[in-house]
């Protein structure tokens, strides 16, 4: 497995983009979930809040996994595109 600096920088940039995208995305999802949640009792409210927290963590994890991987691949492709051809 090749661990090049451009690939890792691409993964880092992808992670930063993922965190930047997370903030507006979670606001939209949070607003939507809270509009649907008509919990009345304390137990229902606590259960609802724990589900929202799980959704937030899931969105962040998936967001980082996808964008960091995409950044890694882009960095690896850009590093390979500018280098000398491989000997045969």
C-alpha positions as CSV (number, residue, x, y, z in Angstrom):
1,X,0.0,0.0,0.0
2,X,1.4,3.4,-1.0
3,X,1.3,6.2,1.6
4,X,2.2,9.3,-0.2
5,X,2.2,12.8,1.2
6,X,-0.2,14.2,-1.4
7,X,-2.7,11.4,-0.6
8,X,-2.5,12.1,3.1
9,X,-2.9,15.8,2.6
10,X,-5.9,15.1,0.4
11,X,-7.4,13.0,3.2
12,X,-6.8,15.8,5.7
13,X,-8.4,18.3,3.4
14,X,-11.3,15.9,2.9
15,X,-11.7,15.7,6.6
16,X,-11.7,19.4,7.0
17,X,-14.4,19.8,4.3
18,X,-16.4,17.0,6.0
19,X,-16.5,18.9,9.3
20,X,-17.3,22.2,7.4
21,X,-20.2,20.4,5.6
22,X,-21.4,18.8,8.9
23,X,-22.5,22.0,10.6
24,X,-25.1,23.2,8.0
25,X,-26.2,19.6,7.3
26,X,-26.8,18.8,10.9
27,X,-28.8,22.0,11.4
28,X,-31.2,20.9,8.6
29,X,-31.6,17.4,9.9
30,X,-31.9,18.6,13.5
31,X,-34.6,21.1,12.6
32,X,-36.5,18.4,10.6
33,X,-36.3,15.8,13.4
34,X,-37.4,18.3,16.1
35,X,-40.4,19.3,14.0
36,X,-41.5,15.7,13.9
37,X,-40.8,14.9,17.5
38,X,-43.9,15.6,19.5
39,X,-42.7,13.8,22.7
40,X,-44.7,14.6,25.8
41,X,-43.2,12.7,28.8
42,X,-39.7,13.1,30.2
43,X,-38.8,9.5,29.2
44,X,-40.0,10.1,25.6
45,X,-38.0,13.3,25.5
46,X,-34.8,11.6,26.7
47,X,-35.2,8.8,24.2
48,X,-35.8,11.3,21.4
49,X,-32.6,13.3,22.4
50,X,-30.5,10.2,22.5
51,X,-31.7,9.3,19.0
52,X,-30.9,12.7,17.7
53,X,-27.4,12.4,19.3
54,X,-26.9,9.0,17.5
55,X,-28.0,10.5,14.2
56,X,-25.5,13.4,14.6
57,X,-22.6,11.0,15.3
58,X,-23.6,8.8,12.4
59,X,-23.8,11.8,10.0
60,X,-20.4,13.0,11.1
61,X,-18.8,9.6,10.8
62,X,-20.2,8.9,7.4
63,X,-19.4,12.4,6.2
64,X,-15.7,12.1,7.3
65,X,-15.3,8.6,6.0
66,X,-16.6,9.5,2.5
67,X,-14.9,12.8,2.1
68,X,-11.5,11.8,3.7
69,X,-11.4,8.7,1.4
70,X,-12.3,10.9,-1.6
71,X,-9.6,13.4,-0.7
72,X,-7.1,10.6,-0.3
73,X,-7.9,9.2,-3.8
74,X,-7.8,12.7,-5.4
75,X,-4.4,13.4,-3.7
76,X,-3.1,10.0,-4.8
77,X,-4.3,10.6,-8.4
78,X,-2.8,14.1,-8.5
79,X,0.5,12.9,-7.2
80,X,0.6,10.1,-9.7
81,X,-0.4,12.3,-12.6
82,X,2.6,14.6,-12.2
83,X,5.3,12.0,-11.6
84,X,7.6,10.4,-14.1
85,X,6.4,7.3,-16.0
86,X,7.0,4.0,-14.4
87,X,9.9,1.9,-15.9
88,X,8.8,-1.2,-17.8
